[in-house]
Amino acid sequence: MPRAHIELDKHAVIAPVRRRTFGSFVEHLGRCVYTGLYEPDHPTANADGFRMDVVELVRELGATTIRYPGGNFVSGFRWEDSVGPREKRPVRRDLAWHALESNQFGLDEFARWLKLTGSELMLAVNLGTRGILPALDLLEYANHPSGTALSDWRVANGTPDPHNVRMWCLGNEMDGPWQTGFMTADEYGRLAARTAAAMKMADKDLELVVCGSSGSQMPTFGDWERTVLEHAYDHVDYVSCHAYYQEHDGDLGSFLASANDMDYFIDTVIATADHVGYKKRSRKKINISFDEWNVWFLKEHMESDEVNDQWRHAPRQLEDVYSVADAVVVGNLLMTLLKHSDRVTSASLAQLVNVIAPIMTEPGGPAWRQTTFYPFSITSRLASGEVIRPVVESPVYDTARHGQASVVDAVATVDEDRAAVFLVNRDLTGTAQVTIDVRGLGSSRVTEAVTLADPDVYAKNTLTEQNRVSPSANKSAALADGLLTIDLPPVSWTAIALR
């Protein structure tokens, strides 16, 4: 039986909890928007056609900043198509996912939807097939109050108040040959720098995200970031990271240690960005927007016929159904993002509804929570104040893909009158007995202790069994004399709240 000991000290502060860490992502892909967010004929739809059952789940999920409208989709997107009278909006082909886009749901509708969920809009501009002027036009339409051609067009379209978008992505995954209009690092860096400089001429307080590598496995990883930032460093505020994980060939042990790879990815990008900053003699620090991360069955997607040349409206694509093991990994990846809150100040779980998502819907039918919904929603609810770095003494094990990993991993947050501890047990068969020294927090009682686990680590929530998996109270949690003891089942994620 694995045993672990954790020391918590409220003075071991990493950084404040960043609310933008709990962001998500909506792309015009598959059924994310159509029959996901927007289904006018659904029994729960409001006057705008928004599914209110989904709105309620997004509120519960605690999603803060939501990136839109892509993703690969944005590299062929003409934003003007998505505003104005619906009957006049053109149908276009989306080359990224080989589908038809009706444009019946666009920027103004999404901004109204965000008001229902209390989330912040993070907008991407098309630098794949467009450039500086369309980006400036979109900025004027979205943010200028009134009195100019494009802001007055927004007002005439029924949105008198500006959207006031603060965070903007300068394209998407421009290093990827799958991207419409992909470029070399030098080509993209020059375009991103000029676009960023022009956008900040309009509003110097915008927060701009330049594209980093599409993944740490890209052959140009590291050198891409260096080259792009050498061009754009003075004009941007963030560099993006994207990472997806899945179990390969039955190697569950490696999959459960995926956070090791994310940790390496973050450290490498920070080192590269700081290297450029030092070369430029700059006091500015570039932060990370980890604006795509999740478990994604990419291998199965590549082998499927989901993306084809039939040119369908909102086909079923990338509708992965997640297991308990997937949820444990998602919870652990979110813990890793919290551990890097000093430099990872924004993140987006990709995506929000139906497409590799924590929320699933059936057209005309119900909406339900996937297993991955729970670690995200609970962490978003409990994490507040400052992230602190725990000292973890745990057994380790060897993995084929990610080196040596600890059996138990942990992170904690501390606020004025409460604290939270998040833990995973990566052991495949053994319950981990964990002792947590909380005397350094001044905590007096456990108010909540929940664990997500199941004897079947591949158990899932589906249309026919929507509540097969959910967290349950961990009754083993006990606090005495400043020592908290708790048992963590095999392959589990746990959250503890203290006052």
RANOR-V583791 format. One record per run of one state. SS is the DSSP state (helix for helix, strand for strand, loop for the rest). FROM is the first residue (numbers start at 0). LEN is the number of residues. If there is no record, write none. Layout:
ss={SS/SS}
from={FROM/FROM}
len={LEN/LEN}
This chain:
ss={loop/strand/loop/strand/loop/helix/strand/loop/strand/loop/strand/loop/strand/loop/strand/helix/loop/strand/loop/helix/loop/helix/loop/helix/loop/strand/loop/strand/loop/helix/loop/strand/loop/helix/loop/helix/loop/strand/loop/helix/loop/strand/loop/helix/loop/strand/loop/helix/loop/helix/loop/strand/loop/helix/loop/strand/loop/strand/helix/loop/strand/loop/strand/loop/strand/loop/strand/loop/helix/loop/strand/loop/strand/loop/strand/loop/strand/loop/strand/loop/strand/loop/strand/loop/strand/loop/strand/loop/strand/loop/strand/loop/strand/loop/strand/loop}
from={0/2/9/12/16/18/22/25/33/34/37/38/44/45/49/51/61/64/68/71/76/78/82/85/88/91/94/98/101/106/117/119/125/131/143/148/156/166/170/184/202/206/210/222/232/237/245/251/256/257/279/286/295/297/303/311/313/322/323/339/343/350/352/353/358/361/366/369/370/382/385/388/390/393/395/399/402/406/407/414/418/425/431/440/445/452/459/460/471/473/477/480/482/488/491/498}
len={2/7/3/4/2/4/3/8/1/3/1/6/1/4/2/10/3/4/3/5/2/4/3/3/3/3/4/3/5/11/2/6/6/12/5/8/10/4/14/18/4/4/12/10/5/8/6/5/1/22/7/9/2/6/8/2/9/1/16/4/7/2/1/5/3/5/3/1/12/3/3/2/3/2/4/3/4/1/7/4/7/6/9/5/7/7/1/11/2/4/3/2/6/3/7/1}
